[in-house]
Amino acid sequence: MGYNKENFRRIREAFATKYRTARERADRRLEEAWAAVPGLREADIELSRVGLEIMKAISAGGDTAAMIAKIRVRNEELQAKRSKLLRAAGYPADYTDLQYDCPACCDSGYADGVMCECMRRELIIAGCESSGIAQLMREQNFDNFTLDYYSSNIKHYEIMENVLTTAFRFANGFSEVGSGNLLFIGGTGLGKTHLSSAVAKRVIERGFDVLYVSAQGLISDFERERFGGGSYSGDGRDVGRYFYCDLLIVDDLGAEVTNQFTVSCLYNVINTRLNLRKSIIISTNLSKKELESRYAERITSRIFGEYKILAFAGTDVRRQKLSQK
């Protein structure tokens, strides 16, 4: 999987801290209980000796079953004694036990060599935040995309049914490389942003690094890098992610100012990602003819030659929603 590297590093560190904290808290509770509960320290010392006896019995070989059974009975007696001492002093029986947020992985992030669901959940949350559209994905996803707004025209309905099916399959079959590219093309209010957000959410949930940006935002970040003295400036993103994230979604192509610099930036991103077989979804309100007249042939030839074109149809959904209020 291609989880965002910075998110992965940060969350691994957070899990390591949680693990250490849980052990430190258990050690403090144990020291407190030893000081407050007469006989508890002695019981624990004897328990540790019982553990050593079990290990010695195993390493000695021979008929160890009876010996181990006898030691195990002693261990259970001491555990019962320990619990009784704690409860008599007003403590829960498990007061000195290690207490993890996630018992399945003991706050390590992995259980039996497989990433635990708790860590995966944290990575998904982080992925949503670093995608740039966390709020949008909560509001616009596959669950609440409906074809009802296209049902007044059977041709439009069939077109959008195919668009939805294609986007859904793209998201559910997405892989780190070689998943192809999509161009969402059509007028305003037809669902391009909604389906872009839906794809982003699903791909992030499947464990991939997604970056969602407007065309203007992308250009602004490259301007900051070139004229601002580094990849990070203000609230700009690291432009390296535009080349290497698993899925880049560029919204509203055509809304940015077009000049030699912006065209060069777009070409660099599009061409590099094609060479790396990294996927892009581009959405635009411009027609094919308008795109060809606005951008250099080296850009449009790559888009129309390497992208699956999904032409949206219908009547402005936003206006339909307003008219229903």
C-alpha positions as CSV (number, residue, x, y, z in Angstrom):
1,M,0.0,0.0,0.0
2,G,1.1,3.6,-0.5
3,Y,0.2,5.4,2.7
4,N,1.5,8.9,2.8
5,K,5.1,8.5,4.0
6,E,5.0,11.5,6.4
7,N,1.7,10.3,7.9
8,F,3.0,6.8,8.2
9,R,6.2,8.0,10.0
10,R,4.3,10.3,12.3
11,I,1.7,7.6,13.2
12,R,4.3,4.9,13.8
13,E,6.1,7.3,16.2
14,A,2.7,8.0,17.9
15,F,2.1,4.3,18.4
16,A,5.6,3.8,19.7
17,T,5.0,6.6,22.2
18,K,1.7,5.1,23.2
19,Y,3.3,1.7,23.8
20,R,6.1,3.2,26.0
21,T,3.5,5.3,27.9
22,A,1.4,2.3,28.7
23,R,4.4,0.5,30.1
24,E,5.6,3.5,32.1
25,R,2.1,3.9,33.6
26,A,2.0,0.3,34.5
27,D,5.4,0.6,36.2
28,R,4.2,3.6,38.2
29,R,1.0,1.8,39.3
30,L,3.1,-1.2,40.3
31,E,5.5,0.9,42.4
32,E,2.5,2.6,44.0
33,A,0.8,-0.8,44.8
34,W,4.0,-2.3,46.2
35,A,4.3,0.7,48.6
36,A,0.6,0.6,49.6
37,V,-0.2,-3.2,49.7
38,P,1.7,-5.3,52.3
39,G,2.9,-8.6,50.8
40,L,2.3,-7.7,47.2
41,R,6.0,-7.2,46.3
42,E,6.9,-10.6,47.9
43,A,4.1,-12.3,45.9
44,D,5.4,-10.8,42.7
45,I,9.0,-11.9,43.5
46,E,7.7,-15.4,44.0
47,L,5.7,-15.3,40.8
48,S,8.8,-14.3,38.9
49,R,10.6,-17.3,40.4
50,V,7.7,-19.6,39.3
51,G,8.2,-18.3,35.8
52,L,11.9,-19.2,35.9
53,E,11.0,-22.7,37.2
54,I,8.8,-23.2,34.2
55,M,11.6,-22.2,31.8
56,K,14.1,-24.5,33.6
57,A,11.7,-27.4,33.5
58,I,11.3,-27.0,29.7
59,S,15.0,-26.7,29.1
60,A,15.7,-29.8,31.3
61,G,13.8,-32.1,28.9
62,G,12.5,-35.5,30.0
63,D,9.0,-35.9,31.4
64,T,8.2,-32.2,32.2
65,A,4.4,-32.4,31.8
66,A,3.8,-33.2,35.5
67,M,6.4,-30.7,36.7
68,I,4.9,-27.9,34.6
69,A,1.4,-28.8,35.7
70,K,2.5,-28.5,39.3
71,I,4.2,-25.2,38.7
72,R,1.2,-23.9,36.8
73,V,-1.0,-24.7,39.8
74,R,1.4,-22.7,42.0
75,N,1.3,-19.9,39.6
76,E,-2.5,-19.7,39.7
77,E,-2.5,-19.8,43.5
78,L,-0.1,-16.8,43.6
79,Q,-2.1,-14.9,41.0
80,A,-5.2,-15.5,43.1
81,K,-3.4,-14.3,46.2
82,R,-2.1,-11.3,44.4
83,S,-5.6,-10.3,43.2
84,K,-7.0,-10.8,46.8
85,L,-4.3,-8.5,48.2
86,L,-5.1,-5.8,45.7
87,R,-8.8,-5.9,46.2
88,A,-8.4,-5.9,50.0
89,A,-6.5,-2.7,49.7
90,G,-9.2,-1.1,47.6
91,Y,-7.5,-1.6,44.2
92,P,-8.9,-3.4,41.1
93,A,-7.4,-6.9,40.6
94,D,-5.9,-5.7,37.3
95,Y,-4.6,-2.4,38.7
96,T,-0.9,-3.1,37.9
97,D,-1.6,-4.8,34.5
98,L,-0.5,-3.2,31.3
99,Q,-3.5,-1.4,30.0
100,Y,-3.4,-0.7,26.2
101,D,-5.8,1.4,24.1
102,C,-5.9,-1.5,21.7
103,P,-5.6,-4.9,23.3
104,A,-5.4,-6.6,19.9
105,C,-1.9,-5.1,19.1
106,C,-0.9,-3.8,22.5
107,D,-0.6,-0.3,21.0
108,S,2.2,-1.5,18.7
109,G,0.1,-1.0,15.5
110,Y,0.7,-4.6,14.4
111,A,-0.8,-7.9,15.5
112,D,0.7,-11.2,14.2
113,G,2.8,-9.3,11.7
114,V,-0.2,-7.6,10.1
115,M,-1.2,-4.0,10.5
116,C,-3.8,-3.6,13.2
117,E,-7.2,-2.1,12.4
118,C,-6.5,0.7,14.9
119,M,-3.4,1.8,13.1
120,R,-5.1,1.5,9.7
121,R,-7.9,3.7,11.0
122,E,-5.5,6.4,12.1
123,L,-3.8,6.3,8.7
124,I,-7.1,6.7,6.9
125,I,-8.0,9.7,9.1
126,A,-4.6,11.2,8.4
127,G,-4.9,10.5,4.7
128,C,-8.2,12.3,4.6
129,E,-6.7,15.3,6.3
130,S,-3.6,15.4,4.1
131,S,-5.7,15.0,0.9
132,G,-6.9,18.5,1.2
133,I,-10.6,17.7,1.1
134,A,-11.4,16.1,4.5
135,Q,-14.7,18.0,4.9
136,L,-15.7,17.5,1.3
137,M,-15.3,13.8,1.5
138,R,-17.6,13.7,4.5
139,E,-20.3,15.4,2.5
140,Q,-19.7,14.0,-1.0
141,N,-19.0,10.3,-1.5
142,F,-20.4,7.3,-3.3
143,D,-23.0,6.7,-0.6
144,N,-24.8,9.9,-1.3
145,F,-24.3,10.3,-5.1
146,T,-27.6,9.7,-6.7
147,L,-28.6,9.4,-10.3
148,D,-32.1,10.8,-9.5
149,Y,-31.0,14.3,-10.6
150,Y,-30.4,12.9,-14.1
151,S,-33.5,10.8,-14.5
152,S,-35.6,13.4,-16.4
153,N,-33.6,12.7,-19.5
154,I,-33.0,9.0,-20.3
155,K,-29.9,9.8,-22.4
156,H,-28.4,11.9,-19.6
157,Y,-29.2,9.2,-17.1
158,E,-27.5,6.5,-19.1
159,I,-24.4,8.7,-19.6
160,M,-24.1,9.4,-15.9
161,E,-24.8,5.8,-15.0
162,N,-21.8,4.9,-17.0
163,V,-19.7,7.7,-15.5
164,L,-20.7,6.6,-12.0
165,T,-19.9,2.9,-12.7
166,T,-16.5,3.8,-14.3
167,A,-15.5,6.0,-11.3
168,F,-16.6,3.4,-8.8
169,R,-14.7,0.6,-10.6
170,F,-11.6,2.9,-10.8
171,A,-11.7,3.6,-7.1
172,N,-12.3,0.0,-6.0
173,G,-9.7,-1.4,-8.4
174,F,-7.1,1.2,-7.8
175,S,-3.5,0.1,-7.4
176,E,-0.3,2.0,-6.7
177,V,0.8,2.1,-10.4
178,G,-0.9,1.4,-13.7
179,S,-4.5,2.3,-12.8
180,G,-4.8,4.8,-15.6
181,N,-6.1,8.3,-15.6
182,L,-9.5,9.9,-15.9
183,L,-10.7,13.2,-17.3
184,F,-14.0,14.5,-15.9
185,I,-15.3,17.0,-18.5
186,G,-18.6,18.9,-18.5
187,G,-20.4,22.0,-17.3
188,T,-20.7,23.3,-13.8
189,G,-22.9,21.5,-11.3
190,L,-23.0,18.1,-13.0
191,G,-21.2,16.1,-10.2
192,K,-17.6,16.2,-11.2
193,T,-16.4,17.4,-7.8
194,H,-18.7,15.0,-6.0
195,L,-17.4,12.0,-7.9
196,S,-13.8,13.2,-7.5
197,S,-14.3,13.4,-3.8
198,A,-16.0,10.0,-3.7
199,V,-13.1,8.4,-5.6
200,A,-10.6,10.1,-3.2
201,K,-12.4,8.8,-0.1
202,R,-12.6,5.3,-1.3
203,V,-8.9,5.2,-2.5
204,I,-7.7,6.6,0.8
205,E,-9.8,4.0,2.7
206,R,-8.0,1.3,0.7
207,G,-4.7,2.6,1.9
208,F,-3.3,4.9,-0.8
209,D,-1.9,8.4,-0.7
210,V,-4.3,10.9,-2.4
211,L,-3.8,14.6,-3.0
212,Y,-6.7,16.7,-4.1
213,V,-5.9,20.3,-5.4
214,S,-7.5,22.9,-7.6
215,A,-5.5,23.7,-10.7
216,Q,-5.0,27.2,-9.3
217,G,-3.7,25.8,-6.0
218,L,-1.2,23.6,-7.8
219,I,0.1,26.5,-9.8
220,S,0.4,28.6,-6.7
221,D,2.4,26.0,-4.9
222,F,4.9,25.8,-7.9
223,E,5.1,29.6,-7.8
224,R,5.9,29.5,-4.1
225,E,8.6,26.9,-4.8
226,R,10.2,29.0,-7.6
227,F,9.8,32.5,-6.2
228,G,9.4,31.8,-2.5
229,G,12.7,30.0,-1.9
230,G,11.6,26.4,-1.2
231,S,9.0,23.6,-1.5
232,Y,7.2,24.8,1.7
233,S,5.9,28.3,1.9
234,G,3.0,29.6,3.9
235,D,0.1,27.1,3.5
236,G,1.5,25.6,0.4
237,R,2.2,21.9,-0.1
238,D,5.4,20.1,-0.8
239,V,5.3,20.1,-4.6
240,G,7.0,16.7,-4.6
241,R,3.7,15.1,-3.7
242,Y,2.3,16.2,-7.0
243,F,4.7,13.9,-8.7
244,Y,4.8,10.9,-6.3
245,C,1.4,10.6,-4.4
246,D,-0.5,7.5,-5.6
247,L,-3.5,9.5,-6.9
248,L,-3.4,13.2,-7.8
249,I,-6.8,14.8,-8.4
250,V,-6.7,18.2,-10.1
251,D,-10.0,20.1,-9.9
252,D,-11.2,22.9,-12.2
253,L,-8.5,22.8,-14.9
254,G,-9.0,26.0,-16.9
255,A,-9.8,28.3,-13.9
256,E,-6.1,29.1,-13.4
257,V,-4.3,31.9,-15.3
258,T,-2.7,30.4,-18.4
259,N,0.8,31.5,-19.3
260,Q,4.2,29.9,-20.2
261,F,5.0,29.2,-16.6
262,T,1.6,27.5,-15.7
263,V,1.7,25.5,-18.9
264,S,5.2,24.3,-18.1
265,C,4.1,23.3,-14.6
266,L,1.1,21.4,-15.8
267,Y,3.1,19.6,-18.5
268,N,5.8,18.7,-15.9
269,V,3.3,17.1,-13.6
270,I,1.2,15.3,-16.3
271,N,4.2,14.0,-18.2
272,T,6.2,12.9,-15.1
273,R,3.2,11.0,-13.6
274,L,2.6,9.3,-17.0
275,N,6.2,8.2,-17.0
276,L,5.9,6.9,-13.4
277,R,2.5,5.3,-14.2
278,K,1.0,7.3,-11.4
279,S,-2.7,8.1,-11.8
280,I,-4.4,11.5,-12.2
281,I,-8.0,12.6,-12.3
282,I,-8.5,16.0,-13.9
283,S,-11.9,17.7,-13.9
284,T,-12.7,20.7,-16.1
285,N,-15.6,22.8,-17.2
286,L,-13.9,23.4,-20.6
287,S,-14.9,21.5,-23.7
288,K,-12.4,19.4,-25.7
289,K,-12.1,22.2,-28.2
290,E,-11.5,24.8,-25.5
291,L,-8.8,22.7,-23.9
292,E,-7.1,22.3,-27.2
293,S,-7.1,26.0,-27.9
294,R,-5.9,26.9,-24.4
295,Y,-3.1,24.4,-23.8
296,A,-0.1,23.4,-25.8
297,E,-0.5,20.3,-27.9
298,R,2.1,18.5,-25.8
299,I,-0.4,18.7,-22.9
300,T,-3.7,18.0,-24.7
301,S,-2.2,15.1,-26.7
302,R,-1.2,13.4,-23.5
303,I,-4.6,14.0,-21.9
304,F,-6.7,12.9,-24.8
305,G,-4.4,10.1,-25.7
306,E,-3.7,8.7,-22.2
307,Y,-6.8,9.5,-20.2
308,K,-10.3,7.9,-20.2
309,I,-12.7,10.7,-21.0
310,L,-15.9,10.8,-19.0
311,A,-18.2,13.5,-20.3
312,F,-20.8,14.5,-17.7
313,A,-24.3,15.4,-18.8
314,G,-27.5,16.7,-17.3
315,T,-28.8,19.8,-15.6
316,D,-27.0,21.7,-12.9
317,V,-27.6,19.6,-9.8
318,R,-26.9,22.6,-7.4
319,R,-29.8,24.5,-9.0
320,Q,-32.0,21.5,-8.8
321,K,-31.3,21.2,-5.1
322,L,-32.0,24.9,-4.6
323,S,-35.3,24.6,-6.4
324,Q,-36.4,21.8,-4.2
325,K,-36.0,23.8,-1.0
